[in-house]
């Protein structure tokens, strides 16, 4: 009877992932069996539509089942916080699929949408996992899917190069992380994160635990593109197809930061504890945060490719979120997830605009955006909203994301020794970021282009981008709409 109850919990927890997997198979069947000889545009539109329907079904299940459940002693969990993050991930996937309707980088739309849904399944499992083995398997499902998607533009040498670099760096980081997990298991005798807090909170950190923390920080630092594990990001952001880059920069980041929040809760004793055995993990997070904030914003100043500019911007934003994770309170954890979701939403919109501009001009360089306000005013207006939100300008949601995060860091009881200095660094870096975002907007609104004909974009693309921009504005004017939806962990 206990086994039946346990597996019924597993079925309930993983049903949204099961829905996405079933829809991925359905997409392949429909595309290869019935639409193989249809026009490319019809195949892509059908595959994306089916994928969006699967995402909607998964969201409806998550909305109707918000009870707290667990499987195998907490190896997989379903809580209101996990459900909120998973809903956000699935919404981001649906938006990426809607913006892929007119994509022309692949002759295999069924396979593309199927792998996108499998990657989303990995993201959702990463969010719910609280056991080292399940975390590793879920991360590999996510990573392998993203490696394949990065190389999906088979006619592009840049895409193949980006995928190879992503794969090589990813394989090394996975090996480091697995070694770290094995050392932690040897030290604690368990792979369950919830049981590690007390086992790792001794008065002094053992040498093997130091090695384990460094290896795990390397593996997870790669996932979020934190310095010094960021080298894959600029090339991957530039070489991958635009919808794939949007997925990497949005859903993958949200899942990875949700995992980092959970891992920190497992490695670090609560802030009220007087133990110091966890301090090394916090030091590692702070080191990566400071390096990411500084390097990301300074390197972005020198970029002429908007994709690479957003890649270095993503590194800087990862640094901001690492500050919140290092603060290690329920409030800072919720602020990190709020930041991750809003940043991901805005980034999907920005890469949606980039995809349209690239399709029309064949380039993602700054000059390709010249005169966009005259060639497509709606597209220019959405880009204005997205970039100003990333810069943290009120009344857009990016302002509240930074405000909530920095306020949570300053209020953390164990952060007094470093919080003020790093928050000042983050604020100064945010001012720097406004300069390079304005460089893009200068081309959009000030610089004239030799071309004056309208820049074409489909109704679905424009409607999706307008909806994202409206959400960014609405959540900025009414920040409680989203913050109330993310309960404290």
QUIURWO-V720695 format. One record per residue. N is the residue number from 1. SS is DSSP state (H for helix, E for strand, L for the rest). NEAR is the number of other C-alpha atoms within 10 Angstrom. Layout:
# QUIURWO-V720695
<<N,SS,NEAR> <N,SS,NEAR>>
This chain:
# QUIURWO-V720695
<<1,L,6> <2,H,7> <3,H,9> <4,H,9> <5,H,11> <6,H,15> <7,H,14> <8,H,13> <9,H,19> <10,H,18> <11,H,14> <12,H,17> <13,H,24> <14,H,18> <15,H,15> <16,H,25> <17,H,23> <18,H,16> <19,H,18> <20,H,27> <21,H,20> <22,H,15> <23,H,24> <24,H,24> <25,H,18> <26,H,18> <27,H,27> <28,H,21> <29,H,14> <30,H,16> <31,H,22> <32,H,16> <33,H,10> <34,H,11> <35,L,18> <36,L,14> <37,L,10> <38,L,10> <39,L,9> <40,H,18> <41,H,15> <42,H,15> <43,H,24> <44,H,26> <45,H,19> <46,H,20> <47,H,30> <48,H,26> <49,H,18> <50,H,21> <51,H,26> <52,H,24> <53,H,15> <54,H,25> <55,H,27> <56,H,18> <57,H,17> <58,H,21> <59,H,20> <60,H,13> <61,H,16> <62,H,22> <63,H,13> <64,H,8> <65,L,15> <66,L,15> <67,L,11> <68,L,13> <69,E,17> <70,E,20> <71,E,20> <72,L,14> <73,L,13> <74,L,17> <75,L,19> <76,E,23> <77,E,24> <78,E,25> <79,L,18> <80,H,21> <81,H,21> <82,H,22> <83,H,25> <84,H,20> <85,H,26> <86,H,30> <87,H,22> <88,H,24> <89,H,29> <90,H,26> <91,H,19> <92,H,26> <93,H,26> <94,H,22> <95,H,25> <96,H,27> <97,H,28> <98,H,23> <99,L,28> <100,L,26> <101,L,22> <102,L,21> <103,L,21> <104,L,15> <105,L,17> <106,L,16> <107,L,16> <108,L,19> <109,H,28> <110,H,29> <111,H,20> <112,H,25> <113,H,27> <114,H,25> <115,H,22> <116,H,27> <117,H,31> <118,H,25> <119,H,29> <120,H,29> <121,H,25> <122,H,24> <123,H,29> <124,H,28> <125,H,27> <126,H,28> <127,H,30> <128,H,29> <129,E,27> <130,L,26> <131,E,23> <132,H,21> <133,H,16> <134,H,18> <135,H,22> <136,H,17> <137,H,15> <138,H,21> <139,H,25> <140,H,18> <141,H,19> <142,H,26> <143,H,23> <144,H,18> <145,H,20> <146,H,26> <147,H,22> <148,H,18> <149,H,25> <150,H,29> <151,L,24> <152,L,23> <153,L,20> <154,L,13> <155,L,11> <156,L,14> <157,H,12> <158,H,19> <159,H,22> <160,H,21> <161,H,17> <162,H,22> <163,H,24> <164,H,18> <165,H,17> <166,H,22> <167,H,19> <168,H,13> <169,H,17> <170,H,21> <171,H,16> <172,H,14> <173,H,22> <174,H,23> <175,H,15> <176,H,19> <177,H,25> <178,H,19> <179,H,17> <180,H,24> <181,H,20> <182,H,16> <183,H,19> <184,H,24> <185,H,16> <186,H,13> <187,H,16> <188,H,16> <189,L,13> <190,L,16> <191,L,20> <192,E,22> <193,H,19> <194,H,19> <195,H,18> <196,H,22> <197,H,20> <198,H,14> <199,H,16> <200,L,23> <201,L,20> <202,L,14> <203,L,11> <204,L,13> <205,L,15> <206,L,13> <207,H,8> <208,H,14> <209,H,22> <210,H,17> <211,H,15> <212,H,24> <213,H,22> <214,H,17> <215,H,22> <216,H,23> <217,H,23> <218,H,24> <219,H,24> <220,H,22> <221,H,26> <222,H,25> <223,H,24> <224,L,27> <225,L,26> <226,L,31> <227,L,24> <228,L,14> <229,L,22> <230,L,20> <231,H,15> <232,H,20> <233,H,27> <234,H,21> <235,H,19> <236,H,28> <237,H,27> <238,H,21> <239,H,24> <240,L,28> <241,L,25> <242,H,27> <243,H,27> <244,H,27> <245,H,25> <246,H,28> <247,H,26> <248,H,26> <249,H,24> <250,L,26> <251,H,28> <252,H,28> <253,H,23> <254,H,30> <255,H,29> <256,H,21> <257,H,27> <258,H,25> <259,H,22> <260,H,23> <261,H,25> <262,H,20> <263,H,23> <264,H,21> <265,H,21> <266,H,21> <267,H,24> <268,L,24> <269,L,23> <270,L,19> <271,L,14> <272,L,9> <273,L,10> <274,L,11> <275,L,16> <276,L,15> <277,L,20> <278,L,23> <279,H,17> <280,H,16> <281,H,21> <282,H,20> <283,H,12> <284,H,17> <285,H,24> <286,H,23> <287,H,17> <288,H,23> <289,H,28> <290,H,22> <291,H,16> <292,H,28> <293,H,31> <294,H,19> <295,H,19> <296,H,27> <297,H,28> <298,H,18> <299,H,16> <300,H,25> <301,L,17> <302,L,11> <303,L,17> <304,L,16> <305,E,19> <306,H,26> <307,H,25> <308,H,23> <309,H,25> <310,H,27> <311,H,27> <312,H,27> <313,H,27> <314,H,31> <315,H,28> <316,H,31> <317,H,27> <318,H,26> <319,H,29> <320,H,28> <321,H,28> <322,H,28> <323,H,30> <324,H,31> <325,H,31> <326,H,27> <327,H,28> <328,L,24> <329,L,24> <330,H,18> <331,H,20> <332,H,28> <333,H,29> <334,H,24> <335,H,28> <336,H,29> <337,H,28> <338,H,26> <339,H,29> <340,H,26> <341,H,25> <342,H,25> <343,H,24> <344,H,26> <345,H,25> <346,H,29> <347,H,25> <348,H,29> <349,H,29> <350,H,27> <351,H,28> <352,H,28> <353,H,23> <354,H,23> <355,H,24> <356,H,23> <357,H,21> <358,H,16> <359,H,16> <360,H,14> <361,H,13> <362,L,11> <363,L,16> <364,L,20> <365,E,20> <366,H,19> <367,H,18> <368,H,21> <369,H,27> <370,L,22> <371,L,23> <372,H,27> <373,H,23> <374,H,19> <375,H,19> <376,L,17> <377,H,16> <378,H,16> <379,H,26> <380,H,20> <381,H,18> <382,H,23> <383,H,27> <384,H,20> <385,H,24> <386,H,30> <387,H,24> <388,H,22> <389,H,28> <390,H,28> <391,H,25> <392,L,22> <393,L,18> <394,L,14> <395,L,18> <396,L,26> <397,H,31> <398,H,27> <399,H,19> <400,H,26> <401,H,26> <402,H,25> <403,H,15> <404,H,19> <405,H,26> <406,H,26> <407,H,16> <408,H,24> <409,H,29> <410,H,19> <411,H,15> <412,L,19> <413,L,14> <414,L,19> <415,L,16> <416,L,13> <417,L,9> <418,L,14> <419,H,23> <420,H,14> <421,H,10> <422,H,20> <423,H,19> <424,H,12> <425,H,15> <426,H,24> <427,H,16> <428,H,14> <429,H,20> <430,H,21> <431,H,13> <432,H,17> <433,H,23> <434,H,18> <435,H,15> <436,H,24> <437,H,23> <438,H,15> <439,H,14> <440,H,24> <441,H,24> <442,H,16> <443,H,19> <444,H,28> <445,H,18> <446,L,13> <447,L,14> <448,L,17> <449,L,16> <450,L,7> <451,L,12> <452,L,12> <453,L,9> <454,L,13> <455,L,18> <456,L,14> <457,L,17> <458,L,12> <459,H,9> <460,H,14> <461,H,22> <462,H,19> <463,H,14> <464,H,18> <465,H,28> <466,H,19> <467,H,15> <468,H,22> <469,H,24> <470,H,15> <471,H,17> <472,H,25> <473,H,20> <474,H,16> <475,H,20> <476,H,23> <477,H,15> <478,L,14> <479,L,18> <480,H,12> <481,H,12> <482,H,17> <483,H,19> <484,L,9> <485,L,13> <486,L,19> <487,L,16> <488,L,16> <489,L,16>>
